[in-house]
C-alpha cells in the first residue's frame, strides 16, 4: 500500500487475478479507478467526501524520513528483553517456592 499526497494504490485478488485500484482524493470527492493488464484506467465509482480538503497527505517527519521511535529501537528492544527476563525469574522463583512447600 502506498500513499502519495492524494493517491492511494492497492491490489485486490479477484479469482487468482490481481486487480489494481487507484483512489484519487481531491477537495470534494473520492474517485476509484480500476486498471487492467494494459494499464488502461476505468472509473469504478465516485463519491463526495466532507473533509473540505485532501484527506491523504504525506508529511516528512525529518530529512531521513524516519519515525520518532527509530532512533531508540535498540533501547526499546533492551527494555523488552529486561522485562521478559524479570518475568521469567519471577516464574522460576514461584515454581521453586511451590516445590519446596509441597
C-alpha positions as CSV (number, residue, x, y, z in Angstrom):
1,X,0.0,0.0,0.0
2,X,1.5,3.4,-1.0
3,X,0.3,6.9,-0.1
4,X,1.4,9.8,-2.3
5,X,-0.3,13.1,-1.4
6,X,-3.8,12.4,-2.6
7,X,-3.4,8.9,-4.2
8,X,-3.8,5.5,-2.7
9,X,-2.7,2.4,-4.7
10,X,-3.7,-1.1,-3.8
11,X,-4.3,-4.6,-5.3
12,X,-7.3,-6.9,-4.8
13,X,-7.1,-10.6,-5.6
14,X,-10.1,-11.5,-7.8
15,X,-10.2,-15.2,-8.6
16,X,-6.5,-15.5,-8.8
17,X,-6.0,-12.3,-10.8
18,X,-4.7,-9.2,-9.1
19,X,-6.7,-6.2,-10.0
20,X,-5.1,-2.8,-9.3
21,X,-7.1,0.0,-7.9
22,X,-6.3,3.7,-7.5
23,X,-8.1,6.0,-5.2
24,X,-7.9,9.7,-6.0
25,X,-8.9,12.3,-3.5
26,X,-9.5,15.9,-4.3
27,X,-11.0,18.7,-2.2
28,X,-14.6,17.5,-2.8
29,X,-14.7,13.8,-3.9
30,X,-13.1,10.4,-3.9
31,X,-12.7,8.6,-7.2
32,X,-11.8,5.0,-7.5
33,X,-10.2,3.7,-10.8
34,X,-9.5,0.1,-11.8
35,X,-6.6,-0.7,-14.1
36,X,-6.2,-3.7,-16.4
37,X,-3.1,-5.5,-17.6
38,X,-2.5,-3.0,-20.4
39,X,-2.7,-0.1,-17.9
40,X,-6.0,1.4,-19.1
41,X,-8.0,3.0,-16.2
42,X,-11.7,2.8,-15.7
43,X,-13.7,4.9,-13.3
44,X,-15.4,2.5,-10.9
45,X,-17.2,5.0,-8.7
46,X,-17.1,8.5,-7.4
47,X,-18.4,9.7,-4.1
48,X,-18.4,13.0,-2.3
49,X,-16.5,13.4,1.0
50,X,-16.9,16.1,3.5
51,X,-13.3,16.7,4.7
52,X,-13.1,20.1,2.9
53,X,-9.6,19.2,1.8
54,X,-7.5,16.3,0.7
55,X,-7.5,13.7,3.5
56,X,-4.4,11.8,2.5
57,X,-1.2,13.9,2.7
58,X,2.3,12.7,3.2
59,X,4.3,14.7,5.8
60,X,8.0,14.3,6.2
61,X,8.9,13.9,9.8
62,X,12.6,14.7,9.2
63,X,15.2,14.7,6.4
64,X,15.9,11.0,6.9
65,X,12.2,10.1,6.6
66,X,12.4,8.3,9.9
67,X,9.8,7.9,12.6
68,X,10.4,9.3,16.1
69,X,10.9,5.8,17.5
70,X,13.5,4.6,15.0
71,X,16.5,6.2,16.8
72,X,15.7,4.3,20.0
73,X,14.7,0.9,18.7
74,X,17.7,-0.7,20.4
75,X,16.7,0.8,23.7
76,X,13.1,-0.4,23.3
77,X,14.4,-3.9,22.4
78,X,16.7,-3.9,25.5
79,X,13.8,-2.8,27.7
80,X,11.5,-5.5,26.4
81,X,14.2,-8.2,26.9
82,X,14.8,-7.0,30.5
83,X,11.1,-7.1,31.3
84,X,10.9,-10.6,29.8
85,X,13.8,-11.8,31.9
86,X,12.3,-10.3,35.0
87,X,9.0,-12.2,34.4
88,X,10.9,-15.4,33.7
89,X,12.8,-15.0,37.0
90,X,9.6,-14.5,38.9
91,X,8.0,-17.6,37.3
92,X,11.0,-19.7,38.2
93,X,11.0,-18.5,41.8
94,X,7.3,-19.2,42.1
95,X,7.8,-22.7,40.8
96,X,10.7,-23.3,43.1
97,X,8.8,-21.9,46.1
98,X,5.9,-24.2,45.4
99,X,8.2,-27.2,45.0
100,X,9.7,-26.5,48.5
101,X,6.4,-26.3,50.3
102,X,4.8,-29.3,48.7
